[in-house]
Amino acid sequence: MQEYLPQEIETKWQNYWEKQGLLDFDFASEKPKFYMLTMLPYPSGDLHIGHWYAMAPSDCYARFMKMQGNEVFFPIGFDSFGLPAENAAIQNNIHPKSWTYANIERMQKQLRSMGNMFAWKNEVITCDPEYYKWSQWFFLRMMEEDLAYREHAPVDFCNHCQTTLAREQVWGEDRVCERCQNPVVKKKLNQWKLRITKYADELLDFEGLDWPERVRSMQQNWIGRSEGVEFALKISDSADLSFRVFTTRPDTVFGMTFCVLAPEHILVDQITTPEQKEAVKAYKGAAERKDEIERTAEGQEKDGVFTGAFAVNPMNGESVPIWIADYVLASYGTGAIMAVPGHDERDFHFARKYGLPTPVVIVAPEQLDSIPDGDDLSEPILQKENSVMVNSLSFDGAVWPESYNRVADMMQ
């Protein structure tokens, strides 16, 4: 049996593929076109098995589609912008451009030796002006359409690398940077965001898409589209301080017995009383060490701290205590919620834990003759369809959905 010599045999056929243009994409082809893309590697040094572990399935599927008679476009490139390259260059005492392009040249050779079917003639390098000018062009179009805006928001930040980090780049319970193993902190930065909310309806239209129910559910939860009412709550004993909350159940507003701000909310430090400052400070510090997934996990017990301040329910003039709790996120909605423990699962358990009232303000029609006492509830009343408002001043007797509309109109 002839000995297999990869350096000779593989190089021979790779050169043949390139000369014949077998991997080039023909834009004018009449064959069905298929676009395939794998993650572009960072040019941080040599390739390792993790790169090819991610690329091999994409390469196999691209080959399969080509063998099925498709004109396959499978480009490759290098994600070469960012502070990691700059930090590596500083560490090696070399200019970032020299460091980056030297790595790209080495990684190009390594990738080619794998015998993949990348369309190398369409290679992109994201730090090349010929590439990023189009990123800039897209961004300017977004600004013109009011799709790009700036906003202060908390991010995970590594002081050593001097960069923000994605959630998956923060490791372990100690929350350290994956690159340098230094502690990661929460930092509020003024950053650019895109108004994907303008496309919520389109992103939730699954017509013609053969997506599994699990993926559809993920998309729906990610978009988080809700219909409801946003209104302001004034701070007691303050002439000008207030915050806004959003609710999908305005008909339950008379059952609000407390409200909750995210620990990062801009008002927290302003409204916290001297007696509560230490407790609030400690709680905020603990919240900074958690990521959003941990803070909003379904099974996790919800806790919080009273700020010492109160807000005014605009519908009945009653004062309600203002708490902070880490299950409320500054980056989601208004960063504040009204809490109606008699009619919301999460609020109910929070109220029971801290001894807060749980009044009943909506019931099912069959409960009208014997309206439950909130103190006796073993679980919240979650009735919506045909629910009837009670203990709600002039709105008593209003039935859903008329109850929703009447209260919403009054709020606005």
DONUSE-502053 format. One record per residue (C-alpha): residue in three letters; x, y, z. Coordinates in steps of 0.25 Angstrom, whole numbers, padded with zeros to 4 digits, always signed. Example, Ala and Ser with C-alpha at 12.3 -4.5 7.8 and 13.67 -1.06 7.14 Angstrom:
2
ALA+0049-0018+0031 SER+0055-0004+0029 
This chain:
412
MET+0000+0000+0000 GLN+0005+0014-0004 GLU+0010+0022+0008 TYR+0001+0035+0010 LEU+0010+0047+0011 PRO+0000+0059+0014 GLN+0011+0070+0011 GLU+0012+0065-0003 ILE-0002+0059-0006 GLU-0010+0070+0001 THR-0002+0082-0005 LYS-0003+0076-0019 TRP-0018+0076-0019 GLN-0020+0089-0012 ASN-0011+0095-0022 TYR-0020+0088-0033 TRP-0033+0094-0027 GLU-0027+0108-0026 LYS-0022+0107-0041 GLN-0036+0102-0046 GLY-0043+0112-0038 LEU-0052+0101-0032 LEU-0054+0109-0019 ASP-0057+0123-0025 PHE-0071+0128-0025 ASP-0077+0131-0039 PHE-0087+0143-0036 ALA-0092+0141-0051 SER-0095+0126-0049 GLU-0109+0122-0052 LYS-0108+0111-0041 PRO-0116+0112-0028 LYS-0107+0121-0019 PHE-0104+0117-0005 TYR-0097+0126+0005 MET-0089+0120+0016 LEU-0082+0127+0027 THR-0073+0123+0039 MET-0068+0131+0051 LEU-0056+0140+0046 PRO-0044+0137+0055 TYR-0037+0147+0063 PRO-0022+0149+0058 SER-0016+0147+0072 GLY-0006+0137+0068 ASP-0006+0123+0063 LEU-0018+0115+0060 HIS-0022+0104+0070 ILE-0031+0092+0070 GLY-0043+0101+0075 HIS-0043+0109+0062 TRP-0044+0096+0053 TYR-0054+0090+0063 ALA-0064+0102+0060 MET-0060+0103+0045 ALA-0061+0088+0041 PRO-0076+0086+0042 SER-0078+0099+0034 ASP-0068+0094+0023 CYS-0074+0080+0023 TYR-0088+0086+0020 ALA-0083+0096+0010 ARG-0076+0084+0002 PHE-0089+0077+0003 MET-0097+0088-0003 LYS-0087+0090-0014 MET-0088+0075-0017 GLN-0103+0077-0018 GLY-0101+0086-0029 ASN-0101+0100-0023 GLU-0092+0111-0025 VAL-0087+0113-0011 PHE-0081+0126-0006 PHE-0073+0122+0006 PRO-0064+0135+0010 ILE-0053+0136+0021 GLY-0046+0147+0028 PHE-0041+0152+0041 ASP-0048+0160+0052 SER-0036+0169+0054 PHE-0041+0181+0062 GLY-0040+0183+0077 LEU-0032+0185+0089 PRO-0027+0170+0090 ALA-0018+0172+0078 GLU-0014+0186+0083 ASN-0011+0179+0097 ALA-0003+0168+0091 ALA+0005+0178+0082 ILE+0009+0186+0095 GLN+0013+0173+0102 ASN+0022+0169+0090 ASN+0027+0184+0088 ILE+0022+0184+0074 HIS+0013+0193+0066 PRO-0002+0188+0066 LYS-0002+0188+0051 SER+0011+0180+0049 TRP+0006+0170+0060 THR-0008+0168+0054 TYR-0003+0166+0039 ALA+0008+0157+0043 ASN-0002+0148+0050 ILE-0012+0149+0039 GLU-0001+0144+0029 ARG+0003+0132+0038 MET-0012+0129+0040 GLN-0015+0129+0025 LYS-0004+0119+0023 GLN-0009+0110+0034 LEU-0024+0111+0029 ARG-0020+0108+0015 SER-0013+0096+0020 MET-0026+0090+0025 GLY-0031+0088+0011 ASN-0044+0096+0014 MET-0053+0102+0003 PHE-0052+0116+0007 ALA-0054+0127-0004 TRP-0040+0133-0002 LYS-0042+0143-0013 ASN-0053+0149-0005 GLU-0045+0150+0008 VAL-0048+0161+0018 ILE-0039+0168+0028 THR-0048+0177+0037 CYS-0036+0186+0041 ASP-0034+0189+0026 PRO-0040+0203+0022 GLU-0046+0196+0009 TYR-0055+0188+0019 TYR-0058+0197+0030 LYS-0062+0208+0021 TRP-0075+0200+0019 SER-0077+0198+0034 GLN-0076+0213+0035 TRP-0086+0215+0023 PHE-0096+0206+0030 PHE-0095+0213+0043 LEU-0097+0227+0037 ARG-0109+0222+0030 MET-0115+0217+0043 MET-0112+0230+0049 GLU-0120+0237+0038 GLU-0132+0228+0041 ASP-0131+0230+0056 LEU-0127+0215+0058 ALA-0114+0218+0065 TYR-0114+0226+0078 ARG-0105+0228+0091 GLU-0109+0224+0105 HIS-0102+0221+0118 ALA-0103+0207+0122 PRO-0095+0197+0131 VAL-0085+0188+0125 ASP-0075+0177+0129 PHE-0062+0184+0129 CYS-0047+0179+0131 ASN-0038+0190+0136 HIS-0026+0182+0132 CYS-0030+0180+0118 GLN-0037+0194+0118 THR-0049+0188+0110 THR-0063+0184+0111 LEU-0066+0169+0111 ALA-0077+0160+0106 ARG-0084+0151+0117 GLU-0077+0139+0112 GLN-0064+0146+0114 VAL-0066+0147+0129 TRP-0062+0134+0136 GLY-0066+0127+0149 GLU-0073+0132+0162 ASP-0061+0141+0164 ARG-0065+0148+0151 VAL-0051+0149+0145 CYS-0046+0153+0131 GLU-0044+0141+0122 ARG-0032+0147+0116 CYS-0024+0153+0128 GLN-0032+0146+0140 ASN-0033+0160+0147 PRO-0046+0163+0154 VAL-0057+0169+0145 VAL-0065+0181+0150 LYS-0079+0187+0146 LYS-0076+0201+0139 LYS-0086+0211+0134 LEU-0082+0215+0120 ASN-0088+0224+0109 GLN-0089+0215+0098 TRP-0096+0213+0084 LYS-0108+0205+0083 LEU-0118+0201+0071 ARG-0133+0202+0072 ILE-0136+0188+0068 THR-0150+0191+0075 LYS-0154+0198+0063 TYR-0154+0184+0056 ALA-0160+0176+0067 ASP-0173+0173+0059 GLU-0165+0168+0047 LEU-0155+0160+0056 LEU-0167+0153+0062 ASP-0173+0149+0049 PHE-0170+0135+0046 GLU-0178+0133+0034 GLY-0170+0124+0024 LEU-0160+0121+0034 ASP-0158+0106+0038 TRP-0153+0109+0052 PRO-0154+0099+0063 GLU-0163+0104+0074 ARG-0151+0105+0084 VAL-0144+0115+0075 ARG-0157+0123+0073 SER-0159+0124+0088 MET-0144+0129+0089 GLN-0147+0140+0079 GLN-0160+0144+0085 ASN-0153+0145+0099 TRP-0141+0152+0093 ILE-0150+0163+0086 GLY-0158+0164+0099 ARG-0170+0172+0092 SER-0181+0176+0102 GLU-0193+0184+0101 GLY-0197+0193+0112 VAL-0196+0206+0119 GLU-0184+0215+0124 PHE-0187+0225+0135 ALA-0179+0233+0145 LEU-0178+0231+0160 LYS-0174+0244+0168 ILE-0165+0243+0180 SER-0172+0247+0193 ASP-0167+0260+0199 SER-0160+0264+0186 ALA-0164+0274+0177 ASP-0157+0270+0164 LEU-0153+0255+0166 SER-0160+0244+0159 PHE-0158+0231+0151 ARG-0166+0224+0141 VAL-0171+0209+0141 PHE-0178+0201+0130 THR-0189+0191+0133 THR-0197+0181+0124 ARG-0208+0181+0135 PRO-0212+0195+0138 ASP-0225+0190+0143 THR-0217+0185+0156 VAL-0211+0198+0159 PHE-0219+0200+0171 GLY-0212+0188+0177 MET-0199+0194+0177 THR-0193+0193+0191 PHE-0178+0195+0187 CYS-0169+0198+0175 VAL-0155+0194+0171 LEU-0143+0201+0165 ALA-0131+0194+0159 PRO-0119+0195+0168 GLU-0113+0203+0156 HIS-0124+0213+0155 ILE-0120+0227+0154 LEU-0130+0231+0166 VAL-0125+0221+0176 ASP-0114+0229+0182 GLN-0122+0242+0182 ILE-0134+0236+0189 THR-0128+0227+0199 THR-0129+0232+0213 PRO-0117+0233+0223 GLU-0122+0221+0231 GLN-0122+0212+0219 LYS-0109+0216+0212 GLU-0100+0205+0217 ALA-0110+0194+0214 VAL-0113+0200+0200 LYS-0098+0201+0197 ALA-0095+0187+0201 TYR-0107+0182+0193 LYS-0102+0190+0180 GLY-0088+0184+0182 ALA-0094+0170+0182 ALA-0102+0172+0170 GLU-0090+0177+0162 ARG-0084+0164+0164 LYS-0095+0156+0157 ASP-0098+0155+0142 GLU-0112+0158+0136 ILE-0115+0143+0135 GLU-0112+0140+0149 ARG-0120+0152+0154 THR-0133+0149+0146 ALA-0132+0133+0147 GLU-0146+0127+0149 GLY-0143+0118+0161 GLN-0135+0128+0169 GLU-0141+0134+0181 LYS-0143+0149+0180 ASP-0138+0159+0190 GLY-0136+0174+0192 VAL-0134+0185+0201 PHE-0143+0197+0205 THR-0137+0211+0201 GLY-0145+0218+0212 ALA-0152+0226+0201 PHE-0167+0226+0197 ALA-0174+0228+0184 VAL-0188+0233+0181 ASN-0198+0224+0174 PRO-0205+0234+0164 MET-0218+0227+0164 ASN-0221+0227+0179 GLY-0211+0236+0185 GLU-0205+0225+0194 SER-0190+0225+0198 VAL-0183+0212+0194 PRO-0169+0208+0199 ILE-0158+0208+0189 TRP-0149+0196+0189 ILE-0137+0192+0180 ALA-0135+0178+0176 ASP-0126+0172+0166 TYR-0136+0164+0158 VAL-0140+0178+0152 LEU-0130+0182+0141 ALA-0126+0196+0138 SER-0124+0192+0123 TYR-0138+0186+0122 GLY-0151+0195+0121 THR-0150+0207+0130 GLY-0142+0200+0140 ALA-0153+0201+0150 ILE-0166+0193+0153 MET-0179+0195+0160 ALA-0181+0183+0169 VAL-0195+0177+0171 PRO-0193+0165+0180 GLY-0207+0161+0180 HIS-0207+0158+0165 ASP-0193+0155+0161 GLU-0185+0143+0165 ARG-0171+0149+0167 ASP-0177+0161+0174 PHE-0185+0152+0183 HIS-0173+0144+0188 PHE-0165+0157+0190 ALA-0176+0163+0198 ARG-0178+0150+0207 LYS-0163+0150+0209 TYR-0163+0164+0214 GLY-0177+0165+0221 LEU-0183+0175+0210 PRO-0198+0176+0208 THR-0204+0167+0197 PRO-0218+0174+0195 VAL-0228+0168+0184 VAL-0232+0177+0173 ILE-0237+0168+0163 VAL-0245+0155+0164 ALA-0252+0144+0155 PRO-0267+0147+0153 GLU-0270+0135+0162 GLN-0262+0141+0174 LEU-0270+0154+0174 ASP-0280+0149+0185 SER-0268+0146+0194 ILE-0256+0154+0191 PRO-0243+0148+0197 ASP-0235+0155+0207 GLY-0221+0158+0202 ASP-0215+0153+0215 ASP-0221+0140+0213 LEU-0216+0137+0199 SER-0207+0125+0198 GLU-0204+0129+0183 PRO-0207+0142+0175 ILE-0220+0143+0167 LEU-0215+0143+0152 GLN-0228+0144+0145 LYS-0229+0153+0133 GLU-0240+0149+0123 ASN-0253+0154+0129 SER-0246+0158+0142 VAL-0254+0169+0150 MET-0248+0180+0157 VAL-0251+0182+0172 ASN-0245+0190+0184 SER-0242+0200+0172 LEU-0250+0213+0176 SER-0259+0217+0164 PHE-0254+0206+0155 ASP-0261+0195+0164 GLY-0268+0185+0155 ALA-0261+0189+0142 VAL-0258+0176+0134 TRP-0246+0172+0125 PRO-0243+0177+0115 GLU-0252+0189+0117 SER-0244+0191+0131 TYR-0231+0191+0124 ASN-0236+0202+0114 ARG-0243+0211+0125 VAL-0231+0211+0134 ALA-0221+0213+0123 ASP-0229+0225+0118 MET-0229+0231+0132 MET-0214+0229+0133 GLN-0211+0236+0120 
